Structure formats: C-alpha cells, structure tokens
Amino acid sequence: MDKTLYVGPLKFKVTNLNDTFFNTILLLGFTAVIGDFIIPAVISRRYPNYSQLRDTISILGTNESPVKKQTSTWLIALGLLLICFGIGQSLQFIDHTWKHWLYIWGIIAFGVGAGIMAGVYPEDPKGMEETNTGKIHGISSGLGFMILLLNPLLALGIDEFNGLEWFNCIFFVAGVITFILFIVSEKKRNGILALSGLWQRLNLLAVYSPLLLNYIATKPAQP
C-alpha cells in the first residue's frame, strides 16, 4: 500500500504501509506519553525535597539540579519521539486539509518547543534572575503547549476522527482549564492552586490522551 506523506511544502511517497508500521508509530507515541510521567518521577528521587505535586518537570533540568543531564536528555528524546509520531500520524490521513496540516504541525511544534528546545535551554532555578536561556525555555515550552491545546478542537473537523467528537471536546476543555490553573499556580504559594506540579501533569494527561485515541481511530481496515 502506497501513501503520500506531506510535511509542510514537502511531499514524500512511502510504500508498504501496514499494521507493523502503524503499531511502531503507536509504540513511539505511548513511549513518549508514558515516559513523560514515569521518567521524571524516577529521576526526581535524586533531587532532594522534590515534590511531584508542587514542582514542575522543568525544575529537574535547571543548572542547579543534580539530574539536569538526565532531564535534558529525556526532553530531547521526548521531542524526537513526538516528531516521529506526528509524521506517522500524517501517513494515516486520507485527506490533507488545512485542519490536518495544523493538527500534524501541532504535534511537531510541541515536540520541538516543549521537548527539544526545553531540553537544550533549561529553566532558571527558582529565585534567580531570568536569563536568556530561561526565557527561551519558557517561550518555547509555552508556545508548544498552547499550540497542542488546539489539536482536540481541530480534530472535530477531521473525518478520520469521526466518532471521537465528545472525547475531543472533553479533552479540549480539560486541557484549557488545567493549562490556566498551571499558569496561575506559578504565582501562588499556598493552597491547591499552588500545586504547579499537579496541574502541569494533569495538563499533560489532557493534551496527550486525545493524540493516542485519535491515532488509534485511524488504524487501517483489515483487507
């Protein structure tokens, strides 16, 4: 089975697209999603007084962190996994309307901004004056999250995702709410609104879940 892969203005012809390829891309997606919860939780054990509820994942990558190299390596790997997943999703689309394009680039933009760029340019430690590196980290991560937030909304107009409208609506609302709570939490010191780590992880759950569910919905029909 031949498929045409569109990545921006570029066009590639791919042959022998089958279940093995589909499952491989799905595995990459699951690895990225599950890994983004498990790996920070594991390496944070070497970070004194780190709290999964209170502290963000980016704190693990600051210059003062004892696990900065591991965090940076994982974020870059996360970005590469999501970029491959986004390209793989493109191959499952029958049509390539502007919504399809934006959906694919939403995944890739998140992989680049919140993954690779965030890994190369670490966040500044708490209480320190913001550096150019910290600014790049904040801007690239923030843009990556905001762009990916729109994917469930875009999915409503993509034929290949028919039947998942309610799921995408729920995840879109959940993603927006948790993203706002995460932003607000960074300026709070007490109470549930101050739990930046919790809101960040819930936001990740909200933006990652529809990516996997939507991808599974595009599995090729058996001949």
N, C-alpha and C positions, 0 to 999 in steps of 0.2 A: 504494500500500500504506500503510495507516494503522497507526501504533504508538502505544502509550501510554507516556509517559516518566514514571517515578517518581523523584523526588528528595526523599528524606525523606518528609514528610507531603504533599508537593505532587504533583499529577498534571497532566500536560500531554498533549494529543493532537497528534501530529506526522504530517503527511501526506507522501506521495510519497517515502518512504524507499526508496532504490535503491542501486545499485552506486556511483554518484557520491558519495553521502553516505558510504557505507561506506569508500571509498577516501580521502575527505577526512579522515575521523577517523583512519584508519590513518596517513596522512601526518603529521598532528599528533603522533601517538604516536611515529613514527620521528624526527621533528624534535626532540622533547623528549629522546628517548633518545640519539640520535647527538650532538645538540648538547651534552648534559651531559658528553660525553667530549671533543669537539673544541674547543668554545668555551673552557673553562678552560685547555686545552693551548695554545691560540693566545694568549690574553691573558696567560698566565703568562710569556711571553717578555719582557714588560716589567717583570717582577718579579725584581729581582736575586737570584741564588742560589736561586731557587725550584726544588724537586725534585718531579717527578711521583710518585716513589716514596716520598719521605719526608714531603712536606707535603700537607695536606688542601686541598680546594677552598675551604673556608671561610676559610682564611688569606688568600686573594686578596681577600676582602671586608672585611678589618679596616680601621680608620681610618688605619693607617699604610701601607696598601697603595697603590701608585701606580695600581692598576687597580680600586680599590674601586667606582667608579661603574659600570664595565662589568660587574663581577661581580654587583653588586646588581641591575642591570637584567636580566641574564641569569637570575638566580634567580627574579625576579618573573615574567619571561616563561615560564620553565620551569613554575612553578606554574600559570599560566593555561592553558598547553598541556595539562598533565596533568588539570586540572579539566575542560576541554573533552573530552579523551579519555575520562575516566571517565563523563561524561554520554553520550557517543557509545556507549560500551560498554553502558550501560544500555538503549539503544534496540535493541541486538541480542539482548537476552534475551527469550525467550518467556515464561518464568515469572519471578516476583519473590518468591522465598522469602527467609527471613532471611539465608541464605548469599549470595544475590545482592545483597541490600542491603549487607551488610558488605563484600563484595568491591568494590562500587562506591565506598562511602564510604572504603575503604582507599586507593584511588587518589586520591580528592579530599582526604583528610586529609594524604596525603604531599605533594600539590601545595600545600596551604595551609601546612603546617608546615615541610617541608624546602625549599619553594620560596619562596612569598611572604613568610612570616614571617622566614625566614632571610635574605632579601634586604633586608627593611626593618630588621631588627635584626641588625647584623653581629656576628661573633665578636670577642672581645677578642684583642689581639695577645699572642703568647707571652711569658710572664714578667710580665705585668701583672696587677694585682689584678682579680678578676672584677667586672664592672659588671652593673647590671640588664639592660642591653641584651644583654650576653654570656650572661646566664642565660636570657633569653627565647629567644635563638638556640639555645642548647644543648638546652633543654627541647623547643622546638617541632620542631627537627630530629630529636632522638632519638625523640620520640613518633611523628613521621611515618614514620621508618624502621621502628620496631617494629611499627606497625600494618600497613604494607605487607608486612612479612615474612610475615604470616599469609595473604596472598592466595593463594599456591600451595596452602596447606593447605585453604582454603575452596573452592578450585577443584575439589578432589576430590569435593565433593558437589554440583557444579553440572552438570546434564545437558548443557548446551550445550558443555561442555568434555570430553565423553566421548572417550576415545582418547588423551588427553594426561595420563593419571594418572601415568605414570612420569616424564614431563618435569617435572610439577609437584612430584612427590616429590623429584626430584634438585635442583631449584632451591630448594625449601624448605630442604633440608639444607644446601646450599651457602650460602644466604642467612644462615642461623643461624650457621654456622661462621665465615664472613667477618665478620659483624657482631660476634661475640665477639672475634675477632682484632683488629678495628679498635678496639674499646673497650680491649683490653689494650695495644695498641700505643701509646696515648696516654700510658702510664705507663712506657714503655720508652725507653731512649736508644740502645741498641746492638743489633745483630743484626737478623735478618729480622723479628722481632716488633715492631721499632721503625718499620717502614715503613708508617706510617699512611696515606700516600697510596695505596700499593698496595692495602692491604686495603679502603680506602674504595671505590676504583674497582672492585675485584672484587666487593664487596658490591652496588654499583650494577648491575653486569652481572647478578648473580644475581637481583635483585629486578625489574629491567626486562625481562629476556628473557621470563619467562612472561606478562607483560602483553601483549606483542605477539603471542606464539604463541597465547595463548588468544583474543585478539581475532580473529586470522585464522581461527580454527576456527569462529567464529560468522558467517562470511560467508554472506549469503542464498543459497539454492539458486537456480540458474537456472530460469526457468519453462519 
